[in-house]
Amino acid sequence: MEVFEAHERAGGGLRSEPLFDSEVVHDICAAVHPMAPVSPFLRTLGLEAHGVRLLHSPAAYAHPLAGGRAAVAWRDLEATCAELGRDGRRWRRLMLPLARRSGDVVDLMLSTQRTPPSPRALAVLAPRLPAHALRAGGGLRTEAARALLTGVAAHGIGPIPSPATAAVALLLGHLAHTTGRPVPEGGSGAVAAVMTARLERLGGRVHTGVRVDDLRDLPARRITMLDVSPRELARIAPLPPGYRRLLARYRYGPGAAKADFPVDGPIPWTDRRLAAAATVHLGGEHGTAAEIARAERETARGARTDRPYIILVDPAAADPSRAVRGRRPVWAYAHVPHGDTRDPVAMIRAAVETHAPGFGDTVLAERGLSAARLGAYNANYVGGDIACGTMSVWQTLARPVPRWNPYRTPLPGTWLCSSATPPGPSVHGMCGYHAATAALAELGR
Ligand SMILES: Cc1cc2nc3c(=O)[nH]c(=O)nc-3n(C[C@H](O)[C@H](O)[C@H](O)COP(=O)(O)OP(=O)(O)OC[C@H]3O[C@@H](n4cnc5c(N)ncnc54)[C@H](O)[C@@H]3O)c2cc1C
C-alpha cells in the first residue's frame, strides 16, 4: 500500500504546525471535529484508544450580536433554551427530536446517498427541513436564535436559505447538543498521526513531496484510490472523453480565506460567555441572520463583501494545553468569492475587534492565506473551495458525476475517494470508507 502526497507532510486537511514560533501549534485547515464522535470510520479508528482525547469547550459554539450581546449554543440543550427567551421552546422543539434520533440522522447524512432514507430519519427531517430551506432562521423569532441557526447553516458554504444549508444546520445544530464539537487534544495533526501509524502498521508507506501528474507514472497496483478533486482527476488520468465531459460540468463554490494569529491571552469578548466556546460565528455588522444570509448569497454569486461570514476557532477554550505560557493559537476564515486574492487579515481583525475591543493588542503575529493561496496549498481546494465542490442538492447527490456508483471511474480498479464524492466535505473519512468498501467488493473481499 503506497500513498503519494504532494505536500511535504502527510495529513491533507488535518495538518497542525507551529507557524510562528516553535511552541504554539496551529491547525492549518480543520480544527473542530463535530463528525469525529459519530463517523463510523473515525469510531473504528479508535482515536481515544490511541491516546487522542476529544476535548470540548463548555459551549459548542457562540455568536456575537449587536450591543455587546451574544447567543450561545451550550452543549446542554436546556441551558441553551433557557437563554433564548421566547424561542427557547422553539429551539427545544427543533433540536430535541433530532437529538433523540441522532443516529438515524447521522447515518443518512454520512451515507453514500444511494440507499433509501430510513423512515425514522425522514420522520424527524421531513417536518423540519422545508422551513429552514425556505427562510434563514426558519420559524425562529428572536435575533439570537435565528443568528445561532444561520451561523451553523453557513458551514454549508452556499446560498442561504437553501435545502443544502438547511440540512447542514439541522445536522450540526443538533450535534452541538449531543456529541458536541470537540477538538483533538494537541491539534488535528494528532488524528492524521493515528491514521498514518495505522497505515504503516499494515505495511503501507507514505511518500511525501510527490505530486502525481500522470497516473501512468505510478508503480503497478491492483487498486488506485484517488483523494483528488474532479479537476485534478481530469488532469492526471487518461479518461475517456464522455466521462471527462461530465467532470467538466462539476461546479466549485466560494472560497475560504484564512488568518492565523498567536495571541497573548483569551480573546477579550464584550460578552464573556463567548470565551466559553471554541467556535464562534461572526457575520455582518450586527451578526443578524439576515446579514449572514445576504453575505452568503453575494459571496456565492462572486461578489465581494466587506462583512463576510467568518468562523473563528480558539482551540484553547477546549484544550488548555494549546495555550503555551499564555500564548494561544487563534484561527479564522471568511467566506469569499471563488479564487479571491484578498489577504483576509485586516477584514477578520476588524470583525473580531467589533465584538472584542482590544483584540488587536493581544495579537503577537499574523498570517493571511487568500482563497487563491489556499487553492495553491492544496489542489483539492480549487479556487479556495474547501468543500471541493458546491454543495447544492443536485451536486450532493451527483458528486462528482451522476452515476449509481459515484466512486468508480471508467479506469479499471481506479476509484475516487475525496470529498468530491458522497457524503461530501468535512473530516469524517466516510468518502474514503465508502470508496474502499466498493473497491473491495469488486475484488470479492
Ligand atoms: C481552512 C480550513 C478549515 C477547515 N476546517 C474544518 C473543520 O474545522 N472541521 C472539518 O470537519 N472540516 C474542516 N475543513 C474541511 C476539511 O479539511 C475537508 O473537508 C477535508 O480535509 C477533505 O478531505 P479530503 O480527503 O477530500 O481532502 P484533503 O484532506 O484536502 O486531502 C487531499 C490530499 O491530497 C493531496 N493531493 C491532491 N492532489 C494530489 C496529487 N495530484 N498528487 C499528490 N497529492 C495530491 C493534497 O495535497 C492533500 O494532502 C477545513 C478546511 C480548510 C481548508
The ligand as an SDF file (V2000), in Angstrom:
LIG
                    3D

 53 58  0  0  0  0  0  0  0  0999 V2000
   -9.0350   26.3780    6.4450 C   0  0  0  0  0  0  0  0  0  0  0  0
   -9.8800   25.1310    6.5370 C   0  0  0  0  0  0  0  0  0  0  0  0
  -10.5930   24.8790    7.6870 C   0  0  0  0  0  0  0  0  0  0  0  0
  -11.3620   23.7280    7.7930 C   0  0  0  0  0  0  0  0  0  0  0  0
  -11.9890   23.4620    8.9790 N   0  0  0  0  0  0  0  0  0  0  0  0
  -12.6330   22.3030    9.1570 C   0  0  0  0  0  0  0  0  0  0  0  0
  -13.0810   21.9250   10.4470 C   0  0  0  0  0  0  0  0  0  0  0  0
  -12.8390   22.6350   11.4370 O   0  0  0  0  0  0  0  0  0  0  0  0
  -13.7390   20.7540   10.5720 N   0  0  0  0  0  0  0  0  0  0  0  0
  -13.9560   19.9180    9.4950 C   0  0  0  0  0  0  0  0  0  0  0  0
  -14.5630   18.8480    9.6720 O   0  0  0  0  0  0  0  0  0  0  0  0
  -13.5040   20.2440    8.2520 N   0  0  0  0  0  0  0  0  0  0  0  0
  -12.8340   21.3930    8.0770 C   0  0  0  0  0  0  0  0  0  0  0  0
  -12.3140   21.7210    6.8500 N   0  0  0  0  0  0  0  0  0  0  0  0
  -12.6320   20.8730    5.6940 C   0  0  0  0  0  0  0  0  0  0  0  0
  -11.8120   19.5840    5.6790 C   0  0  0  0  0  0  0  0  0  0  0  0
  -10.4590   19.8660    5.8950 O   0  0  0  0  0  0  0  0  0  0  0  0
  -12.0110   18.8880    4.3360 C   0  0  0  0  0  0  0  0  0  0  0  0
  -13.4020   18.6730    4.1080 O   0  0  0  0  0  0  0  0  0  0  0  0
  -11.3120   17.5410    4.3010 C   0  0  0  0  0  0  0  0  0  0  0  0
   -9.9430   17.6740    4.6230 O   0  0  0  0  0  0  0  0  0  0  0  0
  -11.4570   16.9300    2.9180 C   0  0  0  0  0  0  0  0  0  0  0  0
  -10.8000   15.7040    2.8920 O   0  0  0  0  0  0  0  0  0  0  0  0
  -10.1920   15.1320    1.5280 P   0  0  0  0  0  0  0  0  0  0  0  0
   -9.5940   13.8200    1.8660 O   0  0  0  0  0  0  0  0  0  0  0  0
  -11.2030   15.2030    0.4410 O   0  0  0  0  0  0  0  0  0  0  0  0
   -9.0450   16.1480    1.0960 O   0  0  0  0  0  0  0  0  0  0  0  0
   -7.7520   16.6490    1.8700 P   0  0  0  0  0  0  0  0  0  0  0  0
   -7.8540   16.4290    3.3270 O   0  0  0  0  0  0  0  0  0  0  0  0
   -7.5330   18.0310    1.3900 O   0  0  0  0  0  0  0  0  0  0  0  0
   -6.5850   15.7060    1.3360 O   0  0  0  0  0  0  0  0  0  0  0  0
   -6.2310   15.6600   -0.0180 C   0  0  0  0  0  0  0  0  0  0  0  0
   -4.7300   15.4580   -0.1120 C   0  0  0  0  0  0  0  0  0  0  0  0
   -4.4040   15.0460   -1.4420 O   0  0  0  0  0  0  0  0  0  0  0  0
   -3.2310   15.7330   -1.8510 C   0  0  0  0  0  0  0  0  0  0  0  0
   -3.2500   15.7860   -3.3290 N   0  0  0  0  0  0  0  0  0  0  0  0
   -4.1850   16.3470   -4.1400 C   0  0  0  0  0  0  0  0  0  0  0  0
   -3.8560   16.1650   -5.4280 N   0  0  0  0  0  0  0  0  0  0  0  0
   -2.6800   15.4590   -5.4220 C   0  0  0  0  0  0  0  0  0  0  0  0
   -1.8260   14.9430   -6.4570 C   0  0  0  0  0  0  0  0  0  0  0  0
   -2.0790   15.1070   -7.7630 N   0  0  0  0  0  0  0  0  0  0  0  0
   -0.7010   14.2650   -6.0850 N   0  0  0  0  0  0  0  0  0  0  0  0
   -0.4010   14.0600   -4.7740 C   0  0  0  0  0  0  0  0  0  0  0  0
   -1.1710   14.5420   -3.7680 N   0  0  0  0  0  0  0  0  0  0  0  0
   -2.2910   15.2180   -4.0860 C   0  0  0  0  0  0  0  0  0  0  0  0
   -3.3460   17.0890   -1.2100 C   0  0  0  0  0  0  0  0  0  0  0  0
   -2.0730   17.7030   -1.0730 O   0  0  0  0  0  0  0  0  0  0  0  0
   -3.9560   16.7360    0.1490 C   0  0  0  0  0  0  0  0  0  0  0  0
   -2.9640   16.4990    1.1190 O   0  0  0  0  0  0  0  0  0  0  0  0
  -11.4930   22.8340    6.7030 C   0  0  0  0  0  0  0  0  0  0  0  0
  -10.7540   23.0820    5.5280 C   0  0  0  0  0  0  0  0  0  0  0  0
   -9.9470   24.2150    5.4540 C   0  0  0  0  0  0  0  0  0  0  0  0
   -9.1020   24.4560    4.2360 C   0  0  0  0  0  0  0  0  0  0  0  0
  1  2  1  0
  2  3  1  0
  2 52  2  0
  3  4  2  0
  4  5  1  0
  4 50  1  0
  5  6  2  0
  6  7  1  0
  6 13  1  0
  7  8  2  0
  7  9  1  0
  9 10  1  0
 10 11  2  0
 10 12  1  0
 12 13  2  0
 13 14  1  0
 14 15  1  0
 14 50  1  0
 15 16  1  0
 16 17  1  0
 16 18  1  0
 18 19  1  0
 18 20  1  0
 20 21  1  0
 20 22  1  0
 22 23  1  0
 23 24  1  0
 24 25  2  0
 24 26  1  0
 24 27  1  0
 27 28  1  0
 28 29  2  0
 28 30  1  0
 28 31  1  0
 31 32  1  0
 32 33  1  0
 33 34  1  0
 33 48  1  0
 34 35  1  0
 35 36  1  0
 35 46  1  0
 36 37  1  0
 36 45  1  0
 37 38  2  0
 38 39  1  0
 39 40  1  0
 39 45  2  0
 40 41  1  0
 40 42  2  0
 42 43  1  0
 43 44  2  0
 44 45  1  0
 46 47  1  0
 46 48  1  0
 48 49  1  0
 50 51  2  0
 51 52  1  0
 52 53  1  0
M  END
$$$$
